[in-house]
Amino acid sequence: MTNKKQIKSVIFGCQGITLTPEERDFFTKVNPLGLIIFDRNVQNPKQLKALIDDFRKVVGRPDAPVLVDQEGGRVTRLWPPYWQGLGWNRTYGDWYEENPQKGVEGVQKHAEILAQDLLSVGINVDCWPCLDVAQADTHEIMAKRCFSDKPEVVSVLAEQGIKTALEHGLMPIIKHIPGYGRTKVDPHLGLPVVNTDLTTLEQTDFRPFKEVNVPVWGMTAHVIYKTLDTKLPATLSCTVLNYIREKIGFNGFLICDDISMGALKAFGNLAELTRQMLEAGCDCVLHCNGNMDEMTEIAKVVPCLSDVSLNRLTLAESLRYGR
């Protein structure tokens, strides 16, 4: 990765379909690791590519990560007619139950389309696939985003999706470590708490993350797992993040889920949350809404990427195109 000046451990969003003069000045001064794209930033392919090119020009890094949540189903930011519509992850799990080859081939095609659509406009990192394992009472915000309620099916399909994405040059983000499947609360609004014992979690929720051991990017879950930490959600917990590294074995580049989500509101302001999650073991903060006051608050305290995090980033990048 080109590193003309020190890169800050944060990924920001922006407000509209072009960068404002204020945003251009802010990104120039702060030099965030990357940019995340949402519906509000998308008009058509030409416009979106120009926005992404402008961001990379501003930070002086033509390879700067540009992210999007393009999973399929309703979790889609780039819509037809310009980009191809894709189904929910759960569709492929259902296909796999009928015919394993059909499910695997479905995920392969899904990943190929994602790479084609996203790379064509300059997006090189996708917040997909979900390795969360569904339960009978999984909150509706997650249910169809899970491949299956069977951890072994999730592992097979997620691994194939990651492999195919990398072969086509797209960096996947596995999420949400160590699992949103047991959540009964929408983390955008409140804090999910899981009381399940560790043995059960290791046999189900945590299993795909351990089995799909590829050092790509990963995204933490804003969930309290009481068996590991009774007070703090995974994103802010040294105990849980150490467990993710040492027991689950994830060695990739770890970013938080959006820092501005409701699940974290009780744990401090954005500056305090930034310090906590990086000290706990996240490599990078993700802030999505493009609010300049909030971004400024984070920018005042966020450090540059550590050597360890840069090494993880470099290792992940080395996997793209099957290298």
N, C-alpha and C positions, 0 to 999 in steps of 0.2 A: 504493500500500500504506500503510495506517495505520501510523504510527511514533510511538507514545506515548513510547517510550524506545528507546535504542539496541539494535539487534538483533544478536545474536552470530552469527558465521559458522559455524553448526553446526546439523545436524538430528539429533535423538535419537530413540530408540525408548523404549518403556515396557514394564513387566514383564507386566501382566495385562489384565483386561477393564475395570478402572477404575483411575484414578490413585490411588496411595497418598498419604497425607499427606506422606511424604518427597518423592515425586515432584512433588507440587503445589508444595511449598515450593521445591524445586530449580528447577523451570521458572519459577516466579515471579521468583526471584533472577537466574537466568542469562539468561532471555529468548532462547531459541534461535529460529532462523528458523522451524523447523517440527518436525513429528513424522512418523515413519514407522510404518506399521501392518504387523504380521505376524499369522500364524495364531493365536499365543498371545493376541492382543488381540481376537479375534473370536468372538462367541457368536451374536448375531443382529442384525438391522438396528437395532432400538431401542437395544440396549446399545451398539453401535458408534457410533451417532450421538451418544449421550449422552457417551461417552468423548471423542469429537472435539470436541464442544461444550465440554466441561469444559476440555480443553487450551487451546482458543482463549480461553476466559474467563480462565484462569490467566495467559496471556501478554498478555491485553488487546488482542488483534488478531483480530477476527472473520474476517479474510481470510488468516490465517496458513496457509502451505502445509501440507497433510497429504498424505503420499505413501503409495504402496503399490506392491509388485511384482505387478501383475496383468497378465500377458502372455497367458496361455492355456496349455493343456496342464498339466503338473505345476507350472509356475511361476504358482501361483494362491493367493491368500490368502483370497478371499471365494468360498465354494463354494455349489453348490446344496444345499438347495432354495431358499434365500433369494435367491441370485444366480445368474445364468445361466452355465453351463459353456461354455468356449470352447476351440477347438482350438489346436494348435501353430502358430506362425508358418509353419513349413515347409509346412503344408497349403496355404496360399495361394500359396506359390511353385510348388508342384506343380500347383495349379489353373491358375495363370498359364501354365505350360508347355503345358497342354492347350488353354486358351482365355484369352487375356489379359483379356478383359472379366470372365470369371468370377472370376479372381484379384483384380482390382481391386474388384469389387463385394463379394467376400468380406471384404476388408480394410475396406472402408467399413462394412459391417454390424458387423464385429468392433469397430471404433472407436466406432460408435454405441452398442453394447451396453455397452462399457466406460464411456463417459460416463454413460449412464443409471444403471448399477449404482453407480458410484463417487460421482457427484455426489449421489445420493439419500441417502447417509449422511454427506456432507460432505467426502469425499476429492476434492481438486481437482487433484492431480498424480499421474500414473502413470508408473512407470519402464518405459516402452514407447514406441516400438518398438525392437527390436534391428536395428542396421544392419550387424552383423557378417556377413562373407561366409564361408560354410561351405567347408571343404576335405574331401578324401576321408578325412583322418585327424583331423578336428576332434574334440576331446574330447566324450564323450557328454553332458557337462553343458551343452554349447552347441549340439550338432548340430541338434536340432529347433527350437531357438529362433531360428535363422537362417532368413530367408525363402527363401534360395537359395544355391547355389554360384556363381551368375552375378551379378556386381556390378550390372549394368544392371537386373536383375529386382529386386534388393534396393532399389535407388534408387526405382524406380517404386512399389513397394508401400509402402515406408516413407514416401515423400512423401505418398501418398494417405492413409495412416493418420494422419499428423501433421495434414494439412489437415482431415480429418473430425473428429478429436478437438478441434481448436481451434474449429471451427465449432459444436461442441456444448458448448463451455465447459470442456473438460478440457485441462490442460496436459500435454503429452507430454514425456518425457525420452528423447532419442536416446542410445543406448548400443551398444557400449562404446567410446568414442573412444580411439584410432583403429582398434580392431578386435580382437576375441578369436578370430576365425575360425581362426587358425593355432595356437592353443594346444593342447598335448597334455597339459597339467597342469591340474587343477582349482584355480583361484586361491583358492578357499576354504581349500585345504590347502597349496598350494605356489606357487612363483613361475614362471609361464610365461616362456620365453625364445624369441624369434623371431629367426632368423638370416637371413631372406629379404632380398634386396637391395632398395634403395629403389625402383628402377624398377618391379619386380614389385609391391611393396606399393602404389605409387601407381596402378597399373593395376587392382588388385584390391581389397585390404582397405580402403585409404583412399578409394577412389573414391566409394562411396555418401555418405560424410560430406562430401565436397567438393560432390557434385552436389545433395544435399538441403540446400541452404544456407538454413535457416530458423532465426532466432535465438531458439529456444525454450530449454529446459533441455537440458544434455548431461551425460553421466556418463563419467568417465575409466576406462581399463583399467589394471589392475595387471599390466602386461606389460612386459618389457624388449624393446625393438626395437633390436637391436645396431647396425643401420645408422644409427640416430639417437643412441643413448646406450648405451654398452657396460656401464654400471654401474647405472643407476637405472631403475626402472619408470616408465612414462609419468606416473603420478599424482604422482611426486616429482621429475620431471625438468623443469627450466626449458627445456632444449633441445626436448624433445618437446612440452611445452605451448605454447611459442612457435611450433613448427611447426604445431600444431593451429590456433592463432589466425591465423598469417600465411600459411601455405601451403595448409592445408585450408580456411581461411577461416571457421571457426566463431566467431561473434560473440555467441553466447548465454551463458546463465548456467551455469557449469561446476561441477559437484559431483564429488567423488571417489566411486568405488565404496566399499563399506563399509570403513572404516579398520581394522576389527578382523580382516579376512581374513588367512589364513595367508600369502598372497603377500608381505605387508609386514613380517612378523615380524622379519626380519633387519636391518631398516633403522632400528630404534629403538623406544622405548616410545611409548605413544599421545601423550604430550605432544610428544615429538620429531617424531613423524610429522605431527601437527597443524601444527606450525611449518613443517616442510619442504614439505608440500603447498600450503599457502597462500602461502608465499614463492615456490614454483615457478610459481604462477599459477592454482591452483584458486580459485574464488570462495567455496566452502563445503565444510565437512567433513561427511561422513555417517557416523554411528555407530549401529548397528542393534540391538544385543542388549539394551539397556535395563539393563545392569549399572551400578549406581549408583557403585561405586568407579571404574570406567572413565570414566563420564560426568563425574565430579568431577575426575578427572585432566585431561581435555580442557578442561573449563570454566575451569580455572585459567589456561590459556594462550591460549585461542582469542580473537581480537580481534572487535571489531564489524565488520559488513559495511562495506567501503570504499564511497566514493561511486561508484567505477567499477562495483563489483559491484551496488550498488543500482540504478544506471542500466540495467545488463543485465537485472536482475530486472524492472524497470518496463517495459522494451522487450518482454520476453517476455510479460508480463501483458497488454500492449496488443493482443496477437494473439488472445487468447481471444475466442470468439464471432465470429471473423472480423472483428474491429474494425480 
